[in-house]
Amino acid sequence: MSKQPIGIFDSGVGGTSIWKEIHLLLPHEHTIYLADSKNAPYGYRSKQEITDLSIKNTELLIQKGCKIIVVACNTATTNAIKTLRATFPIPFIGIEPAIKPAALHTQTKAVGILATKGTLSSELFHQTTDLYGSGIRVIEQVGDGLVELIESGDISSDTLKSLLKSYLQPMIETNIDYLVLGCTHYPYLTPLLLELLPKHIKIIDSGLAVAKQTKTILEQHGMLNEALSLSKNEFYTNANPNIMTNLLGNGFKAEYLEF
């Protein structure tokens, strides 16, 4: 089992931000990444649609021999991970907005969360917010249009910048000191965010925490790859592979796969 790959899926290319953290922490682990870009974004879909797509992605990764699956999509985690864990006999790692560290460390008692509609309206998101958000203002903002622009390869245009600015301004005016990125696509906007946000506002995403949790679960199940050989990393998308290849960089290449 230890030499089998880690499976990772997202509604598109955004989850590669999670893959990068996992690869950095666990460089000898083999990985297989699925980008379901033709169905992106998941954020506008019903809970049943999101669950059905998540099951489809999981079945494909299991067919490819994956020992553990990282649901590198906030919307899929918050809507479908309970069903996935009840349906399949392998461990799952989920991802949800990093509200807890923001809530614990805010000095202004106001934090902003930029996420998809599917994440912000989910039961799991509200449970997490209720648990850690007591006594602070949580300013939620749906990032309409951002995933589509990133999926098209656009991470720096004036259109994107203008859209992002319109989402951030109300949060800035509410005196937030933390911005939580509640979608795995959004870390690719960090250069723009640093340009648009006041310097005192800290940006938090879940990437490193997910990588650490993946390592912990692999260790608990005795599935950590102890071999020091080079890892094999496969990337598949059912849309344009060039966009993911450009985001990955460092010589990694995505392939087209119909699924």
C-alpha positions in Angstrom: 0.0 0.0 0.0 2.8 2.5 0.9 4.0 2.7 -2.7 0.5 3.4 -4.1 -0.3 7.0 -5.1 -2.1 9.7 -3.2 -5.2 10.6 -5.2 -6.3 14.3 -5.3 -9.3 15.8 -7.1 -10.8 19.2 -7.5 -13.5 20.9 -9.7 -10.6 22.2 -11.8 -7.0 23.4 -11.6 -7.3 25.2 -8.2 -6.5 22.1 -6.1 -3.0 22.1 -7.6 -2.3 24.7 -4.9 -3.0 21.9 -2.4 -0.9 19.4 -4.5 2.1 21.7 -4.3 2.0 21.7 -0.5 1.6 18.0 -0.3 4.5 17.4 -2.8 6.7 19.9 -0.8 6.0 18.1 2.5 6.0 14.5 1.1 8.3 14.6 -2.0 8.7 10.8 -2.2 4.9 10.1 -2.4 3.5 9.3 -5.8 0.4 11.4 -6.7 -2.4 11.4 -9.2 -4.4 14.6 -9.7 -7.8 14.9 -11.4 -9.1 18.3 -12.6 -12.8 18.1 -13.4 -12.6 21.4 -15.2 -15.4 20.7 -17.7 -17.8 20.7 -14.7 -16.3 23.7 -12.9 -17.2 25.5 -10.9 -18.9 23.2 -8.4 -20.0 26.2 -6.4 -23.2 26.8 -8.4 -24.3 23.1 -8.4 -26.8 21.3 -6.2 -25.6 19.2 -3.3 -26.6 16.1 -5.2 -24.7 17.1 -8.3 -21.6 17.8 -6.3 -21.9 14.5 -4.5 -22.4 12.6 -7.8 -19.3 14.3 -9.4 -17.2 13.6 -6.3 -18.2 9.9 -6.4 -17.3 9.8 -10.1 -13.8 11.3 -9.4 -13.2 9.0 -6.4 -14.1 5.9 -8.4 -11.6 6.9 -11.1 -8.8 7.5 -8.6 -9.5 4.2 -6.9 -9.4 2.4 -10.3 -5.9 4.0 -10.7 -4.8 2.4 -7.4 -4.8 5.4 -5.0 -4.4 4.5 -1.3 -5.9 7.8 0.1 -7.9 10.6 -1.5 -7.5 14.3 -0.8 -10.7 16.2 -1.7 -8.8 19.4 -2.8 -12.1 21.3 -3.2 -13.8 23.3 -0.5 -17.3 22.9 -2.1 -16.8 19.1 -2.6 -15.6 18.7 1.0 -18.4 20.6 2.6 -21.1 19.0 0.5 -19.9 15.4 -0.2 -17.2 14.1 2.1 -19.5 12.6 4.6 -21.0 10.5 1.7 -17.6 9.6 0.3 -16.4 8.3 3.7 -19.5 6.2 4.1 -19.3 4.8 0.6 -15.6 4.0 0.1 -13.2 2.0 2.3 -10.1 4.3 2.1 -9.2 7.4 4.0 -10.3 10.8 2.8 -8.7 14.2 3.6 -11.1 17.1 3.3 -10.5 20.8 3.1 -12.6 23.7 4.5 -11.9 27.4 5.0 -9.3 28.1 7.7 -11.7 30.0 9.9 -10.3 28.7 13.2 -6.8 30.3 13.0 -8.3 33.6 11.7 -10.8 33.6 14.5 -8.2 32.8 17.2 -5.7 35.5 16.1 -7.8 38.4 14.9 -7.2 41.7 16.8 -9.9 43.7 15.1 -12.5 40.9 15.8 -13.4 40.9 12.1 -12.3 38.4 9.5 -13.2 38.1 5.8 -14.0 34.8 3.9 -13.8 34.7 0.2 -15.4 31.5 -1.1 -17.8 30.0 -3.6 -21.6 30.0 -3.0 -21.5 26.2 -2.6 -19.1 26.4 0.3 -20.6 29.4 2.1 -24.1 27.9 2.0 -23.1 24.4 3.2 -24.0 22.9 6.5 -20.3 22.1 7.4 -19.3 25.7 6.8 -22.0 27.0 9.1 -21.0 24.5 11.8 -17.4 25.6 11.6 -18.3 29.3 11.7 -20.6 28.7 14.7 -17.9 26.8 16.5 -15.1 29.3 16.1 -16.8 32.6 15.1 -18.3 33.5 18.4 -17.7 37.1 19.3 -16.2 38.1 16.0 -17.6 39.5 12.8 -17.3 37.0 9.8 -17.8 38.9 6.5 -18.7 36.3 3.8 -18.1 37.1 0.2 -19.1 34.9 -2.8 -16.3 35.1 -5.4 -18.6 35.0 -8.4 -16.6 34.7 -11.6 -13.2 34.1 -10.1 -13.0 30.4 -10.6 -14.0 30.8 -14.3 -11.3 33.3 -14.9 -8.6 31.2 -13.2 -9.8 28.1 -15.2 -9.3 30.1 -18.4 -5.7 30.8 -17.4 -6.4 34.4 -16.3 -4.7 35.2 -13.0 -3.6 38.8 -13.6 -5.9 40.7 -16.1 -7.5 44.1 -15.4 -10.9 42.3 -15.5 -9.9 40.0 -12.7 -8.3 42.8 -10.7 -11.4 44.9 -10.9 -13.7 42.1 -9.9 -11.4 41.2 -7.0 -11.2 44.8 -5.8 -15.1 45.0 -5.7 -15.1 41.9 -3.4 -12.4 43.1 -1.1 -13.5 46.7 -0.6 -16.5 45.9 1.7 -14.2 43.7 3.8 -11.5 46.3 4.1 -14.2 48.9 5.1 -15.3 46.5 7.9 -11.8 46.5 9.3 -10.8 42.9 8.8 -7.3 41.9 9.7 -7.5 38.3 8.2 -8.7 37.2 4.8 -9.5 33.5 4.6 -9.3 32.0 1.1 -12.1 29.5 1.0 -11.5 28.0 -2.4 -8.4 26.2 -3.6 -8.3 28.2 -6.8 -7.8 31.5 -4.8 -4.2 31.0 -3.7 -3.3 31.7 -7.3 -4.6 35.2 -6.7 -2.2 35.9 -3.9 0.0 38.3 -5.8 -3.0 40.4 -6.8 -4.4 40.2 -3.2 -1.1 41.5 -1.8 -1.3 44.4 -4.2 -4.9 45.2 -3.3 -5.1 44.6 0.4 -3.7 46.9 3.1 -0.4 45.6 4.5 -1.8 44.6 7.9 -4.3 42.2 6.5 -3.0 38.6 6.6 -4.0 36.0 4.0 -4.7 32.4 5.2 -5.4 29.3 3.1 -5.6 25.7 4.0 -2.8 24.2 1.9 -0.2 23.5 4.5 -2.7 22.2 7.0 -4.1 19.7 4.5 -0.6 18.5 3.6 0.2 18.0 7.3 -3.1 16.1 7.9 -2.4 13.9 4.8 1.0 13.0 6.3 -0.6 12.2 9.7 -3.3 10.0 8.3 -0.7 8.1 6.1 1.4 7.5 9.2 -1.6 6.3 11.3 -2.5 3.8 8.6 1.1 2.6 8.0 0.9 3.9 4.4 3.7 6.4 4.3 6.1 5.8 1.5 9.5 5.3 3.1 11.4 4.8 -0.1 13.6 7.7 -1.1 13.2 7.3 -4.8 11.8 10.0 -7.1 8.1 10.4 -7.0 5.8 9.9 -10.0 3.2 12.7 -10.4 0.4 12.4 -12.9 -2.0 15.2 -13.7 -5.2 14.7 -15.7 -7.9 17.2 -16.8 -11.0 16.9 -19.0 -10.4 20.4 -20.4 -7.4 22.2 -21.8 -4.2 20.6 -20.3 -2.0 23.6 -21.2 -3.7 25.8 -18.5 -2.8 23.3 -15.7 0.7 22.8 -17.1 1.3 26.5 -16.9 0.1 26.7 -13.3 2.1 23.7 -12.2 5.5 25.0 -13.7 8.8 23.2 -12.8 8.5 20.9 -15.8 5.3 19.1 -14.7 2.9 18.4 -17.5 -0.9 17.8 -17.5 -2.6 15.4 -19.8 -6.1 15.3 -21.3 -8.4 12.6 -20.0 -12.1 12.1 -20.8 -14.0 11.4 -17.6 
